[in-house]
Amino acid sequence: MKLWHREGGAGGKDAPRLVLLHGMGANADVWLPMEKHLPGRWIAPDLRGHGRSPHGGPYGFAQFASDVAELFGQDEEVTVIGHSMGGAVGMVLASGWFGVRVRKVIAFGVKIRWTPEELGKSHALARTPAKLFDERSQAVERYLKVSGLFGLVDPASALAQAGVREEGGKFRLAGDPLTYAAAGPDLAKIINAMHAPLRMGAGSNDPMVNAADMQPFDPRPFLVDGAGHNVQVEKPGELWQLIQKDLA
């Protein structure tokens, strides 16, 4: 699995890198608003089944982490910044099982509590074929709604357009619906297996997670005031200021 990825920043080949991992249904372009704030080397992949990376199961957090590890050399040191599902993938990568040395994981917007109804809905989505739209604009609108970016992102922007692809003269979301089968991991077990410090946070208005959810794993999670689930898009500068303190 060769993941599509974008990378940049200053520093030599031996300088530690930031790994930016997106959430379920999104792609690496959700980091575009934040990239200008990053001073050092960074890399942002589209995870398996998302964006411009190939589709192909099985989909699971260990598989996502293994794919990401292939972007690095043996025992290369990285710091993970992960949004939503990407935060959980970063936690798995920090287990030490994949030949990458994770210095720290900073995870925000990670959903911790899953109800049976939510899991049922995700698994139902995984079994539903991708919907085809006659117009690209229709597919873009659907992508923005599914990813929580509707109203935050210009539909004509590169960020929005990266969420869809053409197929047989019609348009569909770029993500593979089967990725939703990976929803609902047991975060407590994943965190117990980590060999790196964990920092957690969220937007203060994030409907998926709150401070009380995070406190068993990070007693003092950070909150970005007034932001919702996609903090890296809504308030990238404020998010980076908080992250930078944890990287010092």
C-alpha positions in Angstrom: 0.0 0.0 0.0 1.7 3.2 -1.2 0.0 6.1 0.5 -0.4 9.4 -1.4 1.2 12.0 0.8 2.3 15.6 0.8 5.4 16.8 2.8 7.2 20.0 3.4 8.9 22.2 6.0 12.4 23.1 6.9 15.2 20.9 8.2 17.6 18.2 7.0 16.8 14.6 6.4 17.8 13.7 9.9 15.5 16.2 11.6 12.4 14.7 13.3 9.2 14.9 11.4 5.6 15.8 12.3 3.1 13.3 11.0 -0.3 14.8 10.3 -3.1 12.2 10.3 -6.6 13.1 9.2 -9.9 11.7 10.4 -12.3 9.2 8.9 -13.8 10.2 5.6 -11.4 13.1 5.1 -7.9 13.3 3.6 -4.6 15.1 4.0 -5.9 18.4 2.6 -7.7 19.2 5.9 -4.2 20.2 7.1 -3.8 22.9 4.4 -5.0 25.8 6.6 -2.4 24.7 9.3 0.6 24.0 7.1 1.8 27.6 7.1 2.1 27.5 10.8 4.4 24.5 10.9 8.1 25.5 11.2 9.8 22.1 10.8 9.5 19.0 8.6 6.1 17.4 8.2 4.3 14.8 6.2 0.6 14.4 5.7 -0.7 11.2 4.0 -4.1 10.2 2.8 -4.8 7.0 4.8 -5.7 3.8 3.1 -9.2 4.0 1.4 -9.2 7.8 1.7 -8.5 10.7 -0.7 -5.9 9.8 -3.3 -4.6 6.7 -1.7 -5.6 3.3 -3.0 -8.7 1.5 -1.7 -8.4 -2.0 -0.3 -9.3 -3.7 2.9 -9.1 -5.0 5.4 -9.6 -1.6 7.2 -8.5 -1.4 10.8 -6.4 0.8 13.0 -3.4 -1.5 13.0 -3.5 -1.6 9.2 -3.7 2.2 8.9 -0.7 2.5 11.3 1.3 -0.1 9.4 0.7 1.8 6.1 1.9 5.0 7.7 5.0 3.3 9.1 6.0 2.4 5.6 6.6 6.1 4.8 9.6 6.1 7.2 12.9 4.5 7.7 13.7 1.9 10.3 13.4 3.5 13.8 12.9 7.0 12.4 11.6 9.3 15.1 8.4 11.2 14.5 5.8 13.1 16.4 2.2 12.4 15.5 -0.5 15.1 15.4 -3.8 13.3 14.7 -7.3 14.5 14.2 -10.3 12.3 15.2 -9.6 8.8 13.8 -6.1 9.9 12.9 -5.4 10.5 16.6 -6.3 6.9 17.3 -4.1 5.7 14.4 -1.2 7.7 15.9 -1.8 6.0 19.3 -1.5 2.6 17.6 1.6 3.7 15.8 3.1 4.6 19.2 2.8 1.0 20.3 6.3 0.3 19.0 5.1 -2.6 16.9 5.8 -1.0 13.5 9.5 0.0 13.5 8.9 3.7 14.0 9.9 5.6 17.1 7.1 7.9 18.2 8.2 10.7 20.4 4.7 11.9 21.3 1.1 11.7 20.1 -1.0 14.9 20.2 -4.6 13.8 19.4 -7.6 16.1 19.2 -11.2 15.5 18.4 -10.9 11.7 19.1 -14.3 10.1 19.7 -14.0 8.0 22.9 -17.5 6.8 23.7 -19.5 4.9 21.1 -23.1 3.9 21.6 -24.4 0.7 20.1 -26.6 2.8 17.8 -23.6 4.8 16.5 -21.6 1.6 15.9 -24.6 0.1 14.1 -24.9 3.2 11.9 -21.2 3.1 11.0 -21.3 -0.6 10.1 -24.4 0.0 8.0 -22.5 2.8 6.1 -19.6 0.4 5.5 -22.0 -2.0 3.7 -23.5 0.7 1.5 -22.1 1.2 -2.0 -20.7 4.6 -2.8 -23.4 7.0 -4.2 -22.8 8.3 -7.6 -23.7 11.9 -8.4 -24.4 13.5 -11.8 -22.6 16.7 -10.9 -19.3 17.3 -9.2 -20.8 20.0 -7.1 -23.3 17.5 -5.6 -20.5 15.2 -4.6 -18.5 18.0 -3.1 -21.5 19.2 -1.0 -22.0 15.6 0.3 -18.3 15.3 1.1 -18.3 18.6 3.1 -21.3 17.4 5.0 -20.0 14.0 5.8 -16.6 15.3 6.9 -18.1 18.1 9.0 -16.6 20.8 6.8 -19.8 22.2 5.4 -19.9 25.9 6.0 -16.3 26.0 6.9 -14.7 25.5 3.5 -15.3 27.0 0.1 -16.7 24.3 -2.2 -14.5 25.5 -5.0 -11.3 25.2 -2.9 -8.7 22.5 -3.4 -9.5 21.2 0.1 -13.1 20.6 -0.9 -12.3 19.2 -4.4 -9.9 16.6 -3.0 -12.8 14.9 -1.3 -14.4 13.6 -4.5 -13.3 11.7 -7.6 -14.8 11.0 -11.0 -15.9 7.5 -11.9 -17.5 6.5 -15.2 -18.6 10.0 -16.0 -20.2 10.5 -12.6 -18.8 11.7 -9.3 -18.5 10.1 -5.9 -16.8 10.7 -2.6 -13.1 9.8 -2.8 -13.3 7.6 0.4 -14.2 3.9 0.4 -17.4 3.4 2.4 -15.9 0.2 3.9 -13.5 2.3 6.0 -16.5 3.0 8.3 -16.2 -0.7 9.5 -13.1 0.4 11.5 -15.2 2.7 13.8 -15.4 2.2 17.5 -11.9 0.9 18.7 -11.3 0.3 22.4 -9.1 3.3 23.1 -8.3 2.3 26.6 -6.5 -0.9 25.3 -4.8 1.1 22.6 -3.5 3.7 25.0 -2.3 1.1 27.5 -0.1 -0.3 24.7 1.5 3.1 23.9 5.2 3.7 24.4 5.0 7.4 24.0 3.4 10.3 25.9 -0.2 11.2 24.9 -1.7 14.7 24.8 -5.4 15.1 24.1 -7.6 18.0 23.1 -10.7 19.2 21.2 -12.7 22.2 20.2 -14.8 23.4 23.1 -17.9 22.9 20.9 -16.9 19.5 19.5 -20.1 17.3 19.5 -18.0 14.1 19.5 -15.9 14.5 22.6 -15.6 16.7 25.7 -13.1 17.2 28.5 -14.7 14.7 30.8 -14.3 12.0 28.1 -10.6 12.7 27.7 -9.6 13.2 31.4 -9.2 9.4 32.1 -6.4 9.5 29.5 -5.1 13.1 29.9 -6.0 14.8 33.2 -5.7 18.3 31.6 -6.8 18.1 28.0 -6.6 21.3 26.0 -9.7 23.0 24.6 -9.8 25.5 21.7 -12.5 28.0 22.6 -15.3 28.3 20.2 -14.1 25.6 17.8 -16.0 22.5 16.7 -14.7 19.2 15.5 -12.4 20.3 12.7 -10.2 22.6 14.8 -7.3 22.5 12.3 -9.6 24.1 9.7 -11.6 26.4 12.0 -8.7 27.8 14.1 -5.4 26.5 12.8 -3.3 29.2 14.4 -4.7 28.8 17.9 -4.4 25.0 17.6 -0.8 25.3 16.6 0.0 27.6 19.5 -1.4 25.0 21.9 0.4 22.1 20.2 3.7 24.1 20.1 3.7 24.3 23.9 3.5 20.5 24.1 6.4 20.1 21.6 8.8 22.4 23.5 
